[in-house]
Amino acid sequence: MSENLDPNLLFSAYTQGIFPMAHPELDGEVYWYAPDPRAILPVEDFHCPTRLRKTVDKKPFEIRYNTAFREVMQACAAPRKIQKTTWISSGIIEAYCKLHALGFAHSVEAWQGDALVGGLYGVSISGFFAGESMFFRETDASKVCLVHLIERMRERGMPLLDVQYSNPHLEQFGVIEIPREEYEARLAAALDLRVHFA
């Protein structure tokens, strides 16, 4: 389908376990996905490597929430050494910024002075957070944001962190894959909770 994504459509899709990705090789065409199995990071059993925990404890960055959502998305969409294009198109950015304005998309940001040096963003509805992408300009900045995301979710009583697909980077944090049926059951339970990320 085209890039014209309505925030209401996005909201509905996430509550059903579906998410969009744009394909630059197909002129930015947007496709919808519901992987089976689905990758999640267990909030209570999240594994923080020892070296990263030491870095977090040193507090090398100021952590902020939702102060530069668009900038975080734009940084996540920027070309990388091993990846010249991403699934985050201009239409995706606009749609998620609208969702952010409605209070259902959030950013966790690492700052050094006036410089945004890392961050992540995702969609959050009740007890569910879908981590979409992250970036860093300083070593470990995005990982520190992930640790703060987990800690905030624990504080808020949010049990489900969806990361969609497993990869070697996420394996160090204890990512697991579960069948779609189990994911949908966990999602439904998380959506029933009266909690909120912000």
C-alpha positions in Angstrom: 0.0 0.0 0.0 1.1 3.7 -0.2 2.9 5.6 2.4 -0.2 7.5 3.6 -0.4 6.2 7.1 -3.1 7.4 9.4 -2.3 7.4 13.1 -5.6 5.7 13.9 -4.6 2.9 11.5 -1.2 2.6 13.2 -2.9 2.4 16.6 -5.3 -0.2 15.5 -2.5 -2.3 13.8 -0.3 -2.3 16.9 -3.2 -3.5 19.1 -3.5 -6.4 16.7 0.2 -7.3 16.7 0.8 -5.8 13.2 3.4 -3.1 12.3 4.4 -1.4 9.0 7.8 -1.1 7.2 8.6 1.0 4.2 10.7 -0.5 1.4 13.0 2.0 -0.2 13.8 -0.5 -3.0 10.1 -0.4 -3.9 9.7 3.4 -4.0 8.8 3.5 -0.3 5.9 1.2 -0.6 4.6 0.2 2.9 4.0 -3.4 3.9 2.5 -4.8 7.1 4.1 -7.5 9.2 3.1 -9.9 12.0 6.1 -12.2 12.4 5.8 -15.8 13.7 7.8 -16.3 15.8 7.8 -12.9 17.5 10.9 -11.5 19.4 10.4 -9.9 22.8 12.8 -8.7 25.5 11.5 -10.0 28.9 11.2 -6.9 31.0 11.7 -8.6 34.4 14.4 -11.0 33.1 16.3 -8.4 31.0 20.0 -9.2 31.0 22.2 -6.1 31.3 25.9 -7.1 30.6 28.3 -6.2 33.4 30.3 -3.7 31.3 27.1 -1.9 30.2 25.8 -1.8 33.8 29.1 -0.1 34.8 28.6 2.4 32.0 25.1 3.1 33.1 26.2 3.6 36.7 28.7 6.2 35.6 25.9 8.3 34.1 27.8 9.5 31.0 24.6 10.8 29.4 21.6 12.9 30.5 18.6 10.7 29.8 15.5 12.5 28.5 12.1 11.4 27.4 10.1 12.8 24.5 12.0 16.0 24.0 13.3 15.3 20.5 11.1 12.6 19.1 11.3 13.7 15.4 15.1 14.1 15.7 15.5 10.6 17.1 13.4 9.1 14.2 15.5 11.1 11.7 18.7 9.8 13.3 17.4 6.2 13.2 16.5 6.7 9.5 20.0 8.0 8.5 22.2 5.8 6.4 24.7 3.6 8.2 28.0 2.1 7.3 26.5 -1.4 6.8 23.1 -0.2 5.7 22.7 2.6 3.2 18.9 2.7 3.4 16.3 1.9 6.2 12.7 1.1 6.4 12.0 4.4 8.0 10.8 6.6 5.2 9.7 10.2 5.3 6.1 9.0 5.4 6.8 6.7 8.3 8.4 9.6 10.2 5.4 11.9 9.7 2.9 9.1 10.7 4.8 8.3 13.9 5.2 11.9 14.8 1.4 12.3 14.6 1.1 9.2 16.8 3.6 10.8 19.2 1.5 13.9 19.4 -1.4 11.7 20.4 0.7 10.3 23.3 1.2 6.8 21.8 4.8 7.0 20.5 7.8 7.9 22.7 11.5 8.5 22.6 14.3 7.8 25.1 17.2 10.1 24.5 20.9 10.3 25.5 22.3 13.8 25.6 25.7 15.3 26.2 25.2 19.0 26.8 23.1 20.3 23.8 24.0 17.3 21.6 21.7 14.3 21.0 24.1 11.4 21.0 21.8 8.4 21.1 18.3 7.3 21.4 15.4 4.9 20.6 11.8 5.3 19.9 8.7 3.1 19.8 5.0 2.8 20.2 3.4 2.4 23.6 -0.2 1.5 24.5 -1.1 0.6 28.1 1.4 -2.1 29.2 2.9 -2.7 25.8 6.0 -1.0 24.2 7.1 -1.8 20.6 10.7 -0.9 20.2 11.1 0.3 16.7 14.7 1.5 16.2 17.7 3.0 17.9 20.9 5.0 17.0 24.1 6.1 18.6 26.7 8.8 18.0 28.7 8.0 21.2 29.7 4.5 22.4 26.9 2.7 24.2 24.5 5.6 24.0 21.6 3.6 22.5 22.3 0.7 24.9 22.1 3.0 27.9 18.7 4.3 26.5 17.5 0.7 26.3 18.4 0.0 30.0 16.5 3.2 31.0 13.6 2.0 28.8 13.5 -1.3 30.7 13.7 0.5 34.1 10.9 2.8 33.2 8.7 -0.1 32.1 9.4 -1.9 35.3 8.5 1.3 37.3 5.2 1.7 35.3 4.2 -2.0 35.5 4.5 -2.6 31.8 5.3 -6.2 31.1 5.6 -6.5 27.3 8.6 -5.1 25.2 8.2 -6.2 21.6 11.3 -6.0 19.4 9.7 -7.8 16.5 12.8 -9.8 15.2 15.7 -11.3 17.0 19.3 -10.4 16.0 22.8 -10.9 17.4 22.7 -7.4 18.9 19.6 -8.2 21.0 20.8 -11.7 22.0 23.1 -10.1 24.6 20.1 -8.7 26.4 18.2 -12.0 26.6 15.8 -11.7 23.7 13.5 -14.6 23.2 11.2 -15.7 20.4 7.6 -16.9 21.1 4.9 -18.2 18.8 2.5 -15.6 17.4 -0.4 -17.1 19.3 1.5 -16.6 22.6 2.5 -13.1 21.6 -1.1 -12.1 20.8 -2.2 -13.5 24.3 0.6 -11.5 26.0 -0.4 -8.4 24.0 -4.0 -8.7 24.9 -3.1 -8.9 28.6 -0.8 -5.9 28.4 -3.4 -3.8 26.6 -5.9 -4.5 29.5 -3.6 -2.9 32.0 -4.3 0.7 33.2 -0.7 1.9 32.9 1.1 4.4 30.7 4.7 4.9 29.6 4.6 8.7 30.0 
